[in-house]
Amino acid sequence: MNLTIAKDQIIAGLQAVQNVVSTRTTLPILSNVLLRAEGNHLELTATDLDVTVACKVEAKVTKPGATTVPVKKLFGIVRELNGGEIEIETDEKNITSIRSGGSFFKIHGLGADEFPPLPKMKDEKKVSLTQETVRAMLKKTSFAVSTDESRYVLNGIYISLKDHKMTLVATDGRRLALVDEEVDISEKSSGEFIVPAKAVNELNRLLQDKGNVDLNFGENQASFALKDEKEFSVLLVTKLIEGNYPNYRQVIPGEAKERIALGREELVQALRRAEIMTSEKANSVKLTFGKNNLTITANSPEVGEARETLAINYKGKELAIAFNPRYLIDPLNALAEDEVFIELIDELSPGVLKINGPFLYVVMPMRLN
């Protein structure tokens, strides 16, 4: 294999794929990136056997071929090189030479045939969306994914494709985030599946504001093919979480007694300040809705207390409810709207956060001290 590539191209490719590589792998090949040169591009692939990411970048290929090299070492080398052009050459023993300006490196690799093959997807269930849509939907839900490994089916985002609607749901049992968008879905492309958190994190990193994404899914895996105008393409293939997602509709409360409009930025800043005065033992803030004002208080015996008052439009009877402040800050940070709505029934029922749009967030209250 022999090729010349611009430094910014190989760096873009390595940055796209290297995150999936585990530092604690027992198989040496999984620490490596597969380099495959053909035509006018170089394809880079990395995997941890659950999530695989492949990326194509432009290159001048003089001799096609393939090899694998340790990804962290290769990234370390090319990042520090001064020249704009890098020459890469691999011999039959999988020793790769890297030249740029006055710098020369030799790096020992493993044969491309040892690298796990890229999972093959059948094209039967496929949906095309803009990257911006998927990125916004993941941002509004991924923070609520459970990290508790004993409830494995909650360690990912549930995606439902049906009735010309794509719905994403994430929950950890104490809060639930839901967002849906109208999408063109054919009858045979409808279905539902759970994408694991690692793949979600990678997608959050890879998705851009421009370009399209083709989502393709089967029984136990899904792929996301990302393309932008500059022909920079990334493919992410992930195993899916097996099991049935709980019936999330059951936790969405019925008719609210109060629906209160609040300024998002003002609310999130007040909650952040109140959160400073919480502790592990006392990690709740109390929201007291009175006539045209909201008082936010945090009180923990070993730390101290905080009180903050916001002017709001509220005419209902006085209502106090306590929440974990982080569970309100997370969705408020993920939203871009200036105005949010909080819907309440009483101090013991879940609160619901909404916007003027297809987003809903349910959060369980905490006990008032």
Residue frames as qw, qx, qy, qz and C-alpha x, y, z in Angstrom:
[[0.000, 0.889, 0.458, 0.000, 0.00, 0.00, 0.00],
 [0.420, -0.106, 0.034, 0.901, 1.28, 3.45, -0.90],
 [0.049, 0.826, 0.498, 0.258, -0.53, 6.77, -0.71],
 [0.236, 0.098, -0.186, 0.949, -0.18, 10.49, -0.12],
 [0.241, -0.728, -0.633, -0.107, -2.75, 12.31, 2.00],
 [0.013, -0.666, 0.109, -0.738, -3.31, 15.82, 3.32],
 [0.181, 0.070, -0.748, 0.635, -2.74, 16.10, 7.09],
 [0.421, -0.010, 0.287, -0.860, -6.21, 17.57, 7.73],
 [0.745, 0.055, -0.442, -0.497, -7.86, 14.67, 5.84],
 [0.613, 0.019, -0.770, 0.177, -6.21, 11.88, 7.84],
 [0.011, 0.048, -0.605, 0.794, -6.78, 13.75, 11.11],
 [0.588, -0.020, -0.006, -0.809, -10.50, 14.16, 10.28],
 [0.768, 0.045, -0.582, -0.262, -10.70, 10.43, 9.52],
 [0.461, 0.049, -0.765, 0.446, -8.90, 9.36, 12.70],
 [0.192, -0.071, 0.433, -0.878, -10.94, 11.71, 14.87],
 [0.694, -0.040, -0.232, -0.681, -14.12, 10.19, 13.45],
 [0.844, -0.006, -0.517, -0.147, -13.17, 6.58, 14.25],
 [0.410, 0.323, -0.713, 0.469, -10.70, 6.46, 17.14],
 [0.417, -0.379, 0.374, -0.737, -13.16, 7.03, 20.01],
 [0.909, -0.120, -0.126, -0.378, -14.69, 3.56, 19.74],
 [0.675, 0.297, -0.621, 0.265, -11.32, 1.90, 20.36],
 [0.732, -0.667, -0.087, -0.104, -11.20, 0.55, 23.90],
 [0.090, 0.764, -0.587, 0.252, -8.01, 1.11, 25.91],
 [0.484, -0.359, 0.740, -0.298, -8.62, -2.08, 27.89],
 [0.876, 0.273, -0.157, -0.365, -8.94, -4.67, 25.16],
 [0.716, -0.362, 0.589, 0.097, -7.44, -8.16, 25.37],
 [0.768, 0.412, 0.406, 0.276, -7.37, -8.51, 21.57],
 [0.371, -0.414, 0.214, 0.803, -4.47, -6.45, 20.14],
 [0.218, 0.330, 0.628, 0.670, -6.24, -6.06, 16.76],
 [0.122, -0.820, -0.553, -0.088, -9.03, -4.07, 18.47],
 [0.336, -0.726, -0.026, 0.599, -6.48, -1.37, 19.41],
 [0.346, -0.125, 0.529, 0.764, -5.75, -0.93, 15.71],
 [0.477, 0.614, 0.106, -0.620, -7.37, 1.05, 12.93],
 [0.686, 0.253, 0.610, 0.305, -7.90, -0.68, 9.58],
 [0.115, 0.663, -0.245, -0.698, -6.51, 1.38, 6.70],
 [0.640, 0.323, 0.661, 0.224, -7.78, 0.45, 3.24],
 [0.050, 0.600, -0.247, -0.759, -6.55, 2.48, 0.26],
 [0.447, 0.300, 0.755, 0.374, -8.22, 2.24, -3.16],
 [0.243, 0.811, 0.443, 0.296, -9.35, 4.55, -5.95],
 [0.222, 0.589, -0.134, 0.765, -8.94, 8.10, -4.70],
 [0.503, -0.676, 0.115, -0.526, -9.66, 7.55, -1.03],
 [0.263, 0.208, -0.853, 0.401, -8.49, 6.00, 2.22],
 [0.678, -0.494, -0.311, -0.447, -11.04, 4.21, 4.37],
 [0.079, 0.345, -0.741, 0.570, -10.36, 4.04, 8.12],
 [0.729, -0.374, -0.421, -0.390, -12.28, 1.57, 10.33],
 [0.031, 0.308, -0.762, 0.569, -12.24, 1.00, 14.11],
 [0.708, -0.332, -0.449, -0.432, -14.38, -1.32, 16.24],
 [0.255, -0.384, 0.742, -0.486, -14.91, -2.68, 19.75],
 [0.070, -0.110, -0.980, -0.148, -17.10, -5.50, 18.29],
 [0.116, 0.612, 0.691, -0.367, -20.27, -3.74, 19.53],
 [0.270, 0.903, 0.120, -0.313, -19.88, -0.44, 17.68],
 [0.657, 0.052, 0.405, 0.634, -17.96, -0.05, 14.42],
 [0.187, 0.891, 0.072, -0.407, -17.13, 3.29, 12.80],
 [0.660, 0.146, 0.442, 0.590, -15.76, 3.63, 9.26],
 [0.100, 0.876, 0.067, -0.467, -14.78, 6.87, 7.54],
 [0.718, 0.392, 0.328, 0.473, -13.72, 7.67, 3.97],
 [0.109, -0.863, 0.075, 0.488, -11.33, 10.54, 3.23],
 [0.653, 0.749, -0.108, -0.014, -9.63, 11.75, 0.04],
 [0.576, -0.566, 0.491, 0.328, -6.13, 10.47, -0.75],
 [0.538, 0.646, -0.458, -0.290, -3.79, 10.02, -3.72],
 [0.854, -0.219, 0.469, -0.041, -3.37, 6.25, -3.90],
 [0.306, 0.645, -0.626, -0.315, -0.38, 5.01, -5.94],
 [0.363, 0.120, -0.922, -0.056, -0.64, 1.39, -4.77],
 [0.692, -0.403, -0.102, -0.590, -3.93, 0.07, -3.32],
 [0.538, 0.058, -0.796, 0.271, -3.85, -2.19, -0.27],
 [0.599, -0.671, -0.125, -0.419, -4.77, -2.58, 3.39],
 [0.500, 0.138, -0.678, 0.521, -3.15, -2.90, 6.80],
 [0.502, -0.797, -0.300, -0.151, -3.89, -2.18, 10.47],
 [0.412, 0.342, -0.424, 0.731, -1.86, 0.03, 12.83],
 [0.308, -0.486, -0.630, 0.522, -2.29, 1.05, 16.49],
 [0.096, 0.814, 0.428, 0.382, -4.75, 3.95, 16.25],
 [0.381, -0.900, -0.086, 0.192, -3.51, 6.01, 19.22],
 [0.590, -0.359, 0.342, 0.638, 0.11, 5.86, 17.98],
 [0.391, 0.415, 0.527, 0.630, -0.88, 6.80, 14.42],
 [0.076, -0.911, -0.350, -0.205, -3.01, 9.71, 15.64],
 [0.524, -0.753, 0.053, 0.394, -0.19, 10.88, 17.93],
 [0.564, -0.097, 0.427, 0.700, 2.25, 10.89, 15.01],
 [0.271, 0.543, 0.511, 0.609, 0.13, 12.63, 12.37],
 [0.217, -0.921, -0.323, 0.003, -1.13, 15.25, 14.82],
 [0.484, -0.731, 0.143, 0.460, 2.43, 16.36, 15.61],
 [0.633, 0.188, 0.422, 0.621, 3.73, 16.41, 12.02],
 [0.064, -0.579, -0.009, 0.813, 4.56, 19.84, 10.56],
 [0.034, -0.087, 0.656, 0.749, 4.06, 19.19, 6.85],
 [0.592, 0.213, 0.089, -0.772, 0.74, 19.52, 5.04],
 [0.815, 0.262, -0.406, -0.319, 1.25, 16.30, 3.01],
 [0.566, -0.437, 0.681, -0.157, 1.92, 12.87, 4.51],
 [0.610, 0.344, -0.649, -0.297, 3.21, 9.82, 2.63],
 [0.711, -0.283, 0.549, -0.335, 2.18, 6.42, 3.97],
 [0.607, 0.394, -0.650, -0.231, 3.66, 3.15, 2.74],
 [0.779, -0.328, 0.451, -0.287, 3.17, -0.41, 4.03],
 [0.234, 0.442, -0.838, -0.219, 5.33, -3.44, 3.23],
 [0.708, -0.079, -0.627, -0.316, 4.35, -7.12, 3.13],
 [0.446, -0.111, -0.756, 0.466, 5.27, -7.52, 6.85],
 [0.281, -0.819, -0.465, -0.184, 2.67, -4.84, 7.80],
 [0.450, -0.442, -0.134, 0.764, 5.33, -2.34, 8.78],
 [0.250, 0.871, 0.377, 0.193, 4.03, 1.11, 7.87],
 [0.475, -0.088, -0.013, 0.876, 6.38, 4.00, 7.07],
 [0.041, 0.916, 0.395, -0.050, 5.16, 7.57, 7.55],
 [0.511, -0.008, 0.106, 0.853, 7.03, 10.49, 5.94],
 [0.078, 0.925, 0.342, 0.143, 6.38, 14.20, 6.08],
 [0.011, 0.953, -0.267, 0.140, 8.96, 16.97, 5.62],
 [0.250, 0.585, -0.731, 0.248, 12.03, 15.93, 7.62],
 [0.587, -0.288, 0.598, -0.464, 10.11, 13.45, 9.80],
 [0.602, 0.185, -0.723, -0.284, 10.14, 9.68, 9.32],
 [0.585, -0.285, 0.589, -0.479, 8.39, 6.97, 11.39],
 [0.461, 0.074, -0.847, -0.253, 8.06, 3.20, 11.14],
 [0.564, -0.209, 0.437, -0.669, 5.14, 1.63, 12.94],
 [0.044, 0.067, -0.993, -0.088, 4.47, -2.12, 13.40],
 [0.629, 0.015, 0.025, -0.777, 0.99, -3.27, 12.51],
 [0.508, 0.039, 0.853, -0.112, -1.07, -6.43, 12.00],
 [0.084, 0.100, 0.784, 0.607, -2.53, -7.88, 8.80],
 [0.427, -0.006, -0.076, -0.901, -5.83, -6.51, 7.51],
 [0.616, -0.106, -0.703, -0.340, -7.25, -10.06, 7.33],
 [0.333, -0.164, -0.786, 0.494, -7.09, -10.29, 11.16],
 [0.185, 0.017, 0.216, -0.959, -9.45, -7.30, 11.51],
 [0.351, 0.386, 0.800, -0.297, -13.12, -8.16, 12.23],
 [0.156, 0.327, 0.627, 0.690, -15.18, -7.78, 9.03],
 [0.247, 0.001, 0.099, -0.964, -17.60, -4.84, 8.82],
 [0.383, 0.312, 0.808, -0.321, -21.11, -6.09, 9.73],
 [0.014, -0.155, -0.660, -0.735, -23.30, -6.41, 6.63],
 [0.351, 0.333, 0.469, -0.739, -26.72, -4.76, 6.65],
 [0.248, 0.436, 0.786, 0.362, -29.64, -5.79, 4.48],
 [0.001, 0.054, 0.099, 0.994, -31.35, -2.77, 2.95],
 [0.163, -0.501, -0.809, -0.261, -34.88, -3.77, 3.86],
 [0.278, -0.844, -0.440, 0.128, -35.64, -1.22, 6.60],
 [0.486, 0.047, 0.054, 0.871, -34.29, 2.19, 5.72],
 [0.026, -0.924, -0.371, 0.086, -35.16, 5.81, 6.55],
 [0.507, 0.303, 0.015, 0.807, -33.43, 8.98, 5.34],
 [0.270, -0.896, -0.317, 0.152, -33.26, 12.08, 7.52],
 [0.280, 0.824, -0.247, 0.427, -31.20, 15.23, 7.85],
 [0.589, 0.045, -0.573, 0.568, -28.27, 15.03, 10.26],
 [0.094, -0.321, 0.243, -0.910, -29.58, 18.18, 11.95],
 [0.721, -0.333, -0.210, -0.569, -32.91, 16.46, 12.79],
 [0.865, -0.150, -0.462, 0.130, -31.30, 13.36, 14.32],
 [0.422, 0.215, -0.436, 0.765, -28.72, 15.44, 16.19],
 [0.304, -0.372, 0.141, -0.866, -31.42, 17.67, 17.74],
 [0.827, -0.294, -0.278, -0.389, -33.54, 14.63, 18.71],
 [0.788, -0.034, -0.495, 0.365, -30.61, 12.85, 20.37],
 [0.190, 0.317, -0.362, 0.856, -29.63, 16.02, 22.24],
 [0.498, -0.368, 0.051, -0.784, -33.13, 16.29, 23.71],
 [0.911, -0.238, -0.158, -0.297, -33.17, 12.68, 24.96],
 [0.760, 0.258, -0.531, 0.271, -29.70, 11.16, 25.45],
 [0.016, -0.490, 0.543, -0.682, -29.06, 12.83, 28.84],
 [0.706, -0.276, 0.263, -0.597, -31.88, 10.71, 30.36],
 [0.799, 0.185, -0.567, -0.075, -30.39, 7.31, 29.37],
 [0.792, -0.585, 0.123, -0.123, -29.88, 5.06, 32.40],
 [0.294, 0.647, -0.687, 0.153, -26.35, 4.14, 33.51],
 [0.633, -0.308, 0.612, -0.362, -27.62, 1.40, 35.84],
 [0.290, 0.338, -0.824, -0.351, -26.42, -1.80, 34.18],
 [0.245, 0.117, 0.922, -0.275, -28.89, -3.98, 36.07],
 [0.520, 0.628, 0.445, -0.372, -31.67, -2.47, 33.91],
 [0.457, -0.161, 0.584, 0.651, -29.91, -3.18, 30.66],
 [0.315, 0.601, 0.638, 0.363, -32.80, -2.30, 28.33],
 [0.058, -0.967, -0.219, 0.119, -32.72, 1.28, 29.66],
 [0.509, -0.536, 0.307, 0.599, -29.01, 1.69, 28.77],
 [0.294, 0.096, 0.593, 0.743, -29.89, 3.13, 25.38],
 [0.338, 0.290, 0.039, -0.895, -32.38, 5.16, 23.38],
 [0.469, 0.373, 0.799, -0.047, -35.60, 3.56, 22.19],
 [0.152, 0.301, -0.379, -0.861, -36.40, 4.49, 18.58],
 [0.489, 0.425, 0.744, -0.165, -39.83, 3.88, 17.08],
 [0.090, 0.225, -0.488, -0.838, -40.58, 4.37, 13.38],
 [0.125, 0.411, 0.894, 0.125, -44.25, 4.15, 12.53],
 [0.115, 0.830, 0.540, -0.078, -47.23, 6.12, 11.22],
 [0.404, 0.717, 0.071, 0.563, -44.90, 8.63, 9.51],
 [0.344, -0.880, 0.174, -0.279, -43.39, 9.50, 12.87],
 [0.667, 0.218, -0.565, 0.433, -39.99, 8.90, 14.44],
 [0.562, -0.772, 0.004, -0.297, -40.10, 8.81, 18.24],
 [0.521, 0.324, -0.623, 0.484, -37.07, 8.73, 20.56],
 [0.657, -0.686, -0.074, -0.303, -37.42, 7.89, 24.26],
 [0.496, 0.288, -0.655, 0.492, -34.85, 7.70, 27.07],
 [0.610, -0.670, -0.020, -0.423, -35.51, 6.99, 30.74],
 [0.317, 0.337, -0.787, 0.408, -33.61, 5.97, 33.87],
 [0.429, -0.422, -0.790, 0.113, -36.73, 5.27, 35.93],
 [0.228, -0.559, -0.424, 0.676, -36.70, 8.66, 37.67],
 [0.225, 0.645, -0.063, -0.728, -37.15, 10.81, 34.57],
 [0.616, 0.336, 0.667, 0.251, -38.17, 10.32, 30.96],
 [0.094, 0.563, -0.234, -0.787, -37.43, 12.37, 27.83],
 [0.560, 0.414, 0.706, 0.129, -39.48, 11.95, 24.65],
 [0.150, 0.573, -0.226, -0.773, -39.26, 13.69, 21.29],
 [0.621, 0.331, 0.691, 0.166, -40.91, 12.92, 17.97],
 [0.093, 0.498, -0.339, -0.793, -40.69, 14.24, 14.42],
 [0.792, 0.479, 0.239, -0.294, -42.70, 13.65, 11.29],
 [0.200, -0.484, 0.746, 0.412, -40.63, 11.52, 8.93],
 [0.727, 0.340, -0.322, -0.502, -41.33, 9.84, 5.62],
 [0.337, -0.291, 0.890, -0.102, -41.47, 6.12, 6.53],
 [0.573, 0.088, -0.625, -0.523, -42.62, 3.39, 4.19],
 [0.864, -0.301, -0.016, -0.402, -44.80, 0.58, 5.57],
 [0.946, 0.039, -0.268, 0.180, -41.98, -1.97, 5.36],
 [0.430, 0.431, -0.414, 0.677, -39.48, 0.36, 7.05],
 [0.491, -0.657, 0.121, -0.560, -41.50, 0.72, 10.25],
 [0.801, -0.106, -0.537, 0.243, -40.25, -0.90, 13.43],
 [0.394, -0.866, 0.169, -0.258, -38.70, -0.25, 16.81],
 [0.836, 0.118, -0.354, 0.402, -35.30, -0.90, 18.38],
 [0.487, -0.864, 0.024, 0.123, -32.96, 0.22, 21.20],
 [0.592, 0.639, -0.272, 0.408, -29.62, 1.86, 20.33],
 [0.739, -0.418, -0.317, 0.423, -27.00, 1.41, 23.11],
 [0.232, -0.936, -0.043, 0.262, -25.52, 4.43, 24.91],
 [0.527, -0.395, 0.421, 0.624, -22.03, 4.03, 23.38],
 [0.370, 0.387, 0.612, 0.582, -23.42, 4.31, 19.84],
 [0.041, -0.917, -0.391, -0.062, -25.59, 7.26, 20.93],
 [0.406, -0.780, 0.121, 0.460, -22.52, 9.06, 22.34],
 [0.484, -0.090, 0.551, 0.674, -20.63, 8.47, 19.10],
 [0.221, 0.651, 0.597, 0.413, -23.56, 9.80, 17.04],
 [0.206, -0.932, -0.219, 0.202, -23.78, 12.89, 19.27],
 [0.436, -0.597, 0.332, 0.586, -20.13, 13.51, 18.40],
 [0.415, 0.024, 0.679, 0.605, -20.28, 12.69, 14.67],
 [0.247, 0.732, 0.618, 0.149, -23.55, 14.28, 13.54],
 [0.253, -0.049, 0.094, 0.962, -23.25, 17.72, 11.92],
 [0.287, 0.524, 0.334, -0.729, -25.70, 20.55, 11.19],
 [0.523, 0.524, -0.323, -0.589, -25.55, 19.84, 7.45],
 [0.219, 0.275, -0.912, -0.211, -25.87, 16.71, 5.34],
 [0.806, -0.137, -0.211, -0.536, -28.04, 13.60, 5.52],
 [0.249, -0.326, 0.885, -0.221, -28.12, 10.35, 7.42],
 [0.713, 0.009, -0.545, -0.441, -29.47, 7.01, 6.18],
 [0.466, -0.324, 0.690, -0.449, -30.73, 4.88, 9.06],
 [0.686, 0.155, -0.639, -0.311, -30.88, 1.20, 8.33],
 [0.412, -0.386, 0.689, -0.455, -31.91, -1.46, 10.87],
 [0.619, 0.027, -0.748, -0.240, -32.42, -5.19, 11.16],
 [0.763, -0.475, -0.422, -0.119, -33.16, -7.61, 13.99],
 [0.747, -0.540, -0.152, 0.358, -30.00, -7.14, 16.01],
 [0.480, -0.264, 0.109, 0.830, -28.11, -4.24, 14.46],
 [0.266, 0.913, 0.291, -0.105, -28.55, -0.77, 13.02],
 [0.587, 0.017, 0.186, 0.788, -26.39, 1.45, 10.84],
 [0.073, 0.920, 0.185, -0.338, -26.18, 5.22, 10.42],
 [0.639, 0.233, 0.306, 0.667, -24.56, 6.42, 7.17],
 [0.086, -0.861, -0.148, 0.480, -23.61, 10.10, 7.44],
 [0.577, 0.334, 0.352, 0.656, -22.82, 12.13, 4.34],
 [0.044, -0.778, -0.150, 0.608, -22.07, 15.81, 3.90],
 [0.525, 0.829, 0.019, -0.192, -21.63, 18.08, 0.86],
 [0.051, 0.796, -0.586, -0.141, -17.85, 17.62, 0.84],
 [0.827, 0.224, -0.500, -0.127, -18.13, 13.87, 0.23],
 [0.001, -0.382, 0.792, -0.476, -16.87, 13.25, 3.77],
 [0.772, -0.225, -0.357, -0.476, -18.74, 10.10, 4.76],
 [0.135, -0.336, 0.819, -0.444, -18.94, 8.17, 8.03],
 [0.723, -0.185, -0.549, -0.377, -20.68, 4.86, 8.67],
 [0.258, -0.352, 0.718, -0.542, -21.56, 3.76, 12.20],
 [0.704, -0.123, -0.624, -0.316, -22.82, 0.19, 12.73],
 [0.250, -0.382, 0.649, -0.609, -24.00, -0.89, 16.17],
 [0.268, -0.238, -0.933, 0.033, -25.41, -3.98, 17.84],
 [0.425, -0.516, -0.164, -0.725, -28.86, -3.30, 19.29],
 [0.243, -0.219, 0.747, -0.579, -29.96, -3.88, 22.89],
 [0.390, -0.201, -0.844, -0.309, -32.09, -7.00, 23.08],
 [0.094, -0.353, -0.761, 0.536, -35.29, -6.94, 25.13],
 [0.023, -0.729, -0.578, -0.365, -38.58, -5.08, 25.35],
 [0.104, 0.251, -0.215, 0.938, -38.60, -1.42, 26.25],
 [0.019, 0.408, 0.763, -0.502, -41.09, -0.64, 29.07],
 [0.094, 0.727, 0.590, 0.340, -44.42, 0.97, 28.22],
 [0.300, -0.037, -0.181, 0.936, -43.33, 4.59, 28.59],
 [0.240, -0.480, -0.379, -0.754, -46.84, 5.95, 27.88],
 [0.593, -0.555, -0.583, 0.039, -47.90, 4.74, 31.35],
 [0.508, -0.373, -0.314, 0.710, -45.64, 7.20, 33.17],
 [0.073, 0.270, 0.193, 0.940, -46.86, 10.29, 31.32],
 [0.093, 0.333, 0.660, -0.667, -49.28, 12.01, 33.75],
 [0.171, 0.660, 0.699, 0.215, -52.84, 12.85, 32.76],
 [0.054, 0.852, 0.261, 0.452, -54.46, 16.27, 32.80],
 [0.426, 0.051, -0.386, 0.817, -52.34, 18.91, 34.60],
 [0.188, -0.798, -0.504, 0.271, -53.88, 21.24, 37.20],
 [0.079, -0.903, 0.085, 0.414, -51.38, 24.03, 36.46],
 [0.750, 0.381, 0.213, 0.497, -49.44, 24.94, 33.33],
 [0.261, -0.891, 0.013, 0.372, -46.86, 27.65, 34.02],
 [0.651, 0.681, -0.032, 0.333, -44.75, 29.48, 31.42],
 [0.586, -0.711, 0.143, 0.360, -41.14, 30.13, 32.47],
 [0.363, 0.850, -0.375, -0.076, -38.09, 31.76, 30.85],
 [0.968, 0.058, -0.190, 0.156, -35.68, 28.88, 30.16],
 [0.530, 0.472, -0.357, 0.608, -32.40, 30.77, 30.59],
 [0.285, -0.601, 0.301, -0.683, -33.49, 32.54, 33.79],
 [0.899, -0.317, 0.040, -0.300, -34.77, 29.27, 35.27],
 [0.919, 0.142, -0.248, 0.273, -31.67, 27.22, 34.46],
 [0.309, 0.544, -0.392, 0.675, -29.35, 29.88, 35.93],
 [0.520, -0.539, 0.261, -0.608, -31.39, 30.05, 39.16],
 [0.979, -0.157, -0.047, -0.123, -31.35, 26.23, 39.43],
 [0.738, 0.360, -0.357, 0.447, -27.58, 26.12, 38.88],
 [0.011, -0.577, 0.415, -0.704, -27.06, 28.60, 41.71],
 [0.754, -0.402, 0.179, -0.487, -29.40, 26.67, 44.01],
 [0.958, 0.096, -0.268, 0.040, -27.66, 23.38, 43.14],
 [0.355, 0.553, -0.535, 0.530, -24.42, 24.69, 44.68],
 [0.334, -0.413, 0.527, -0.664, -26.07, 24.47, 48.11],
 [0.937, -0.102, -0.095, -0.321, -27.21, 20.86, 47.77],
 [0.213, -0.541, 0.811, -0.065, -25.28, 17.85, 49.07],
 [0.309, 0.079, -0.919, -0.231, -25.33, 14.11, 48.46],
 [0.027, -0.299, -0.867, 0.398, -27.69, 13.65, 51.41],
 [0.231, 0.701, 0.440, -0.511, -29.90, 16.65, 50.59],
 [0.258, -0.109, 0.573, 0.771, -29.92, 16.85, 46.80],
 [0.151, 0.666, 0.699, 0.212, -33.28, 18.47, 46.19],
 [0.026, 0.002, -0.039, 0.999, -34.45, 22.00, 45.46],
 [0.151, 0.574, 0.744, -0.307, -37.93, 23.19, 46.36],
 [0.021, 0.234, 0.400, 0.886, -39.99, 25.13, 43.84],
 [0.052, 0.538, 0.674, -0.504, -42.76, 27.16, 45.48],
 [0.073, 0.392, 0.510, 0.762, -45.26, 28.70, 43.07],
 [0.036, -0.574, -0.543, 0.612, -47.08, 31.68, 44.64],
 [0.342, 0.857, 0.359, -0.138, -48.96, 34.62, 43.18],
 [0.464, 0.875, -0.095, 0.100, -46.83, 35.85, 40.25],
 [0.029, 0.775, -0.625, 0.095, -43.62, 34.50, 41.68],
 [0.945, 0.022, -0.320, 0.060, -41.56, 31.33, 41.91],
 [0.324, -0.790, 0.492, -0.171, -39.28, 30.83, 44.90],
 [0.861, 0.230, -0.441, 0.106, -36.48, 28.27, 44.49],
 [0.421, -0.751, 0.433, -0.267, -34.86, 27.11, 47.73],
 [0.792, 0.176, -0.559, 0.172, -32.11, 24.64, 48.55],
 [0.459, -0.705, 0.355, -0.408, -31.35, 23.70, 52.11],
 [0.861, 0.030, -0.488, 0.143, -28.85, 21.17, 53.34],
 [0.639, -0.766, -0.063, 0.031, -27.91, 21.06, 57.04],
 [0.763, -0.339, 0.159, 0.526, -24.17, 20.53, 56.45],
 [0.486, 0.301, 0.305, 0.762, -23.78, 23.10, 53.63],
 [0.022, 0.282, 0.167, -0.944, -26.22, 25.97, 54.09],
 [0.395, 0.615, 0.667, -0.148, -29.12, 27.36, 52.14],
 [0.120, -0.038, 0.404, 0.906, -30.00, 29.30, 48.99],
 [0.292, 0.652, 0.630, -0.304, -33.14, 31.19, 48.08],
 [0.120, -0.093, 0.449, 0.881, -34.03, 32.81, 44.79],
 [0.381, 0.586, 0.565, -0.439, -37.24, 34.49, 43.60],
 [0.171, 0.061, 0.612, 0.770, -38.33, 34.82, 39.96],
 [0.434, 0.355, 0.202, -0.803, -41.23, 36.91, 38.68],
 [0.079, 0.101, 0.913, 0.387, -43.63, 34.68, 36.71],
 [0.501, -0.109, -0.196, -0.836, -47.19, 34.78, 35.45],
 [0.325, -0.147, -0.930, 0.093, -49.03, 32.55, 37.95],
 [0.426, -0.340, 0.015, -0.838, -52.53, 32.98, 39.32],
 [0.730, -0.213, -0.627, -0.171, -53.19, 29.52, 40.81],
 [0.687, -0.709, 0.034, -0.154, -53.14, 28.41, 44.42],
 [0.110, -0.765, 0.633, -0.055, -49.79, 28.09, 46.19],
 [0.993, 0.099, -0.061, -0.036, -48.00, 24.88, 45.26],
 [0.187, -0.756, 0.627, 0.033, -44.64, 23.55, 46.46],
 [0.986, 0.169, 0.009, -0.010, -42.79, 20.65, 44.85],
 [0.364, -0.727, 0.537, 0.223, -39.21, 19.38, 45.15],
 [0.888, 0.453, -0.076, 0.017, -36.96, 17.98, 42.41],
 [0.737, -0.270, 0.250, 0.568, -33.38, 16.87, 42.00],
 [0.141, 0.831, -0.084, -0.532, -32.00, 20.08, 40.39],
 [0.201, -0.353, 0.756, 0.513, -29.82, 18.13, 37.94],
 [0.318, 0.357, 0.867, 0.143, -32.97, 16.49, 36.55],
 [0.263, 0.875, 0.339, -0.223, -34.31, 19.93, 35.61],
 [0.105, -0.770, 0.375, 0.505, -30.99, 21.46, 34.50],
 [0.437, -0.102, 0.794, 0.409, -30.23, 18.62, 32.01],
 [0.389, 0.601, 0.664, 0.214, -33.32, 19.08, 29.81],
 [0.057, 0.952, 0.134, -0.268, -33.18, 22.89, 30.08],
 [0.287, -0.616, 0.522, 0.515, -29.56, 22.78, 28.83],
 [0.421, 0.093, 0.811, 0.395, -30.58, 20.54, 25.93],
 [0.296, 0.771, 0.564, 0.021, -33.33, 22.88, 24.74],
 [0.362, 0.119, 0.179, 0.907, -32.89, 26.05, 22.67],
 [0.125, -0.734, -0.520, -0.419, -36.34, 27.61, 23.16],
 [0.032, 0.410, -0.295, 0.862, -36.66, 30.85, 25.17],
 [0.580, -0.267, 0.245, -0.730, -39.86, 29.70, 26.87],
 [0.301, -0.007, -0.954, 0.006, -40.66, 26.40, 28.58],
 [0.629, -0.390, -0.099, -0.665, -43.81, 25.18, 30.32],
 [0.077, 0.137, -0.924, 0.350, -43.98, 23.20, 33.52],
 [0.642, -0.299, -0.380, -0.595, -47.17, 21.22, 34.12],
 [0.035, 0.182, -0.828, 0.529, -48.06, 20.13, 37.65],
 [0.539, -0.449, -0.633, -0.326, -50.87, 18.20, 39.33],
 [0.600, -0.784, 0.008, -0.159, -49.73, 18.31, 43.00],
 [0.134, -0.804, 0.574, -0.076, -46.54, 17.95, 45.07],
 [0.659, -0.254, 0.707, -0.033, -46.52, 14.13, 44.83],
 [0.804, 0.489, 0.338, -0.006, -47.23, 13.64, 41.12],
 [0.640, -0.004, 0.331, 0.694, -44.54, 13.79, 38.41],
 [0.122, 0.763, -0.010, -0.634, -43.87, 17.18, 36.86],
 [0.698, 0.433, 0.465, 0.331, -43.89, 17.58, 33.08],
 [0.145, -0.619, 0.220, 0.740, -41.65, 19.97, 31.16],
 [0.599, 0.553, 0.545, 0.194, -42.80, 20.96, 27.66],
 [0.138, -0.348, 0.251, 0.893, -42.03, 23.43, 24.88],
 [0.614, 0.568, 0.107, -0.538, -44.05, 24.70, 21.93],
 [0.451, 0.517, -0.677, -0.265, -42.95, 21.68, 19.90],
 [0.913, -0.066, -0.342, -0.214, -42.78, 17.88, 19.93],
 [0.388, 0.315, -0.708, 0.499, -40.86, 17.42, 23.20],
 [0.695, -0.587, -0.116, -0.398, -41.98, 16.12, 26.59],
 [0.383, 0.330, -0.722, 0.473, -40.02, 15.45, 29.78],
 [0.722, -0.568, -0.261, -0.295, -41.40, 13.74, 32.86],
 [0.310, 0.405, -0.654, 0.558, -39.58, 14.02, 36.19],
 [0.617, -0.492, -0.612, 0.059, -40.43, 12.35, 39.50],
 [0.211, -0.837, 0.151, -0.482, -40.69, 14.70, 42.49],
 [0.457, 0.133, -0.728, 0.494, -38.69, 14.26, 45.70],
 [0.447, -0.645, -0.606, 0.128, -40.09, 14.24, 49.19],
 [0.027, -0.790, 0.077, -0.608, -40.49, 17.68, 50.76],
 [0.447, 0.006, -0.680, 0.582, -38.58, 17.88, 54.04]]
